[in-house]
Amino acid sequence: MSKRTFVGVMVVALAVVVMAGGLLASNMGFKLNYQLLQQTAGQSKTGTVTIALPDNRQSTVNTAKNLLDDIGLANVSAIQRFVKSSDGLVQYTGRPLGGSDFSLVAGDGYYLKMKTTVNYIIVGSDNPTLGYVLLQTTAGQSKTGTNFYAYNYHQTATTAKALLDDIGLASVSAIQRFVKSSDGLVQYTGRPLGGSDFPLVPGEAYYLKMKTTVTYTPSHY
């Protein structure tokens, strides 16, 4: 099914209730115009961006290769996934000796390294009943309790504070966002001297550092 057909079906079937910042959303489906920024002075240090894909993606976007093909291989140098067991990144470039293809997992965020700036149309829907396992430090599974979370498009938490409250502040030590202009991380802990609260942006992924293991089902509209 093409993007145009997929979006058309959603708009016909579902009442549109939100339209802001390039996001066209209903209580289930959405269409997001998400900018993937190449290296740009003062805005993007290396052309690295995070991406949060919906739980229910287009049927043709299930692997890293599928995603690179959908964005355009000429526009992307690599897609990277976060490995909880090592706190490292594994990449796939779609080119010879550029790593192995991997499946895209609901609830996981990814990095894209861009060669050109692209306004990428993301369409799909969230699964409001799906629980994401956010792991604390666990031998062989999670080195430091860090999880790279794909922010849901319809969850009621719109800030870092709201997300920590929704998961449970006792279970989370920090939420971190990636800053494109520096390739660095800024964090918020919800505690004294723990950084400033910040808005959550549809299409972006965030690091969650867990103190306990939680199966998290986001509160949705």
MOHUGI-V202817 format. One record per residue. N is the residue number from 0. SS is DSSP state (h for helix, s for strand, l for the rest). NEAR is the number of other ideal C-beta (glycine too) atoms within 12 Angstrom. Layout:
BEGIN
[[N SS NEAR] [N SS NEAR]]
END
This chain:
BEGIN
[[0 l 16] [1 l 14] [2 h 23] [3 h 14] [4 h 15] [5 h 27] [6 h 28] [7 h 17] [8 h 21] [9 h 28] [10 h 22] [11 h 13] [12 h 15] [13 l 21] [14 l 14] [15 s 20] [16 s 17] [17 s 23] [18 s 16] [19 s 16] [20 l 20] [21 l 21] [22 s 27] [23 s 25] [24 s 36] [25 s 28] [26 l 19] [27 l 29] [28 s 36] [29 s 41] [30 s 33] [31 s 36] [32 s 23] [33 s 34] [34 s 29] [35 s 39] [36 l 32] [37 l 26] [38 l 22] [39 s 19] [40 l 12] [41 l 11] [42 l 20] [43 s 27] [44 l 21] [45 l 26] [46 l 28] [47 s 35] [48 s 42] [49 s 40] [50 s 43] [51 l 40] [52 l 45] [53 l 38] [54 l 31] [55 s 28] [56 l 33] [57 l 29] [58 l 15] [59 l 19] [60 l 30] [61 l 21] [62 s 23] [63 h 35] [64 h 26] [65 h 23] [66 h 35] [67 h 37] [68 h 21] [69 h 33] [70 h 35] [71 l 21] [72 h 25] [73 h 15] [74 h 27] [75 s 37] [76 s 30] [77 s 31] [78 s 45] [79 s 33] [80 s 33] [81 s 35] [82 s 22] [83 l 34] [84 l 19] [85 l 15] [86 l 20] [87 s 16] [88 s 25] [89 s 24] [90 s 28] [91 s 32] [92 l 23] [93 l 31] [94 l 18] [95 l 6] [96 l 9] [97 l 21] [98 l 21] [99 l 16] [100 l 22] [101 l 25] [102 s 20] [103 l 32] [104 l 26] [105 l 26] [106 l 34] [107 s 35] [108 l 36] [109 s 41] [110 s 36] [111 s 49] [112 s 34] [113 s 36] [114 l 26] [115 l 23] [116 l 23] [117 s 26] [118 s 19] [119 s 30] [120 s 27] [121 s 40] [122 s 38] [123 s 40] [124 s 32] [125 l 35] [126 l 24] [127 l 22] [128 l 14] [129 l 23] [130 l 18] [131 s 31] [132 s 24] [133 s 40] [134 l 32] [135 l 25] [136 l 22] [137 s 19] [138 l 12] [139 l 11] [140 l 21] [141 s 27] [142 l 21] [143 l 26] [144 l 27] [145 s 35] [146 s 43] [147 s 39] [148 s 44] [149 s 41] [150 l 44] [151 l 42] [152 l 44] [153 l 32] [154 s 34] [155 l 18] [156 l 31] [157 l 27] [158 s 23] [159 h 35] [160 h 25] [161 h 23] [162 h 37] [163 h 37] [164 h 23] [165 h 30] [166 h 36] [167 l 22] [168 h 24] [169 h 15] [170 h 27] [171 s 38] [172 s 30] [173 s 31] [174 s 45] [175 s 33] [176 s 34] [177 s 37] [178 s 22] [179 l 32] [180 l 19] [181 l 15] [182 l 19] [183 s 15] [184 s 23] [185 s 23] [186 s 28] [187 s 32] [188 l 23] [189 l 30] [190 l 18] [191 l 6] [192 l 9] [193 l 21] [194 l 21] [195 l 16] [196 l 23] [197 l 25] [198 s 20] [199 l 33] [200 l 27] [201 l 36] [202 l 37] [203 l 39] [204 s 36] [205 s 44] [206 s 36] [207 s 48] [208 s 34] [209 s 36] [210 l 27] [211 l 23] [212 l 24] [213 s 26] [214 s 19] [215 s 30] [216 l 21] [217 l 36] [218 l 19] [219 s 22] [220 l 19]]
END
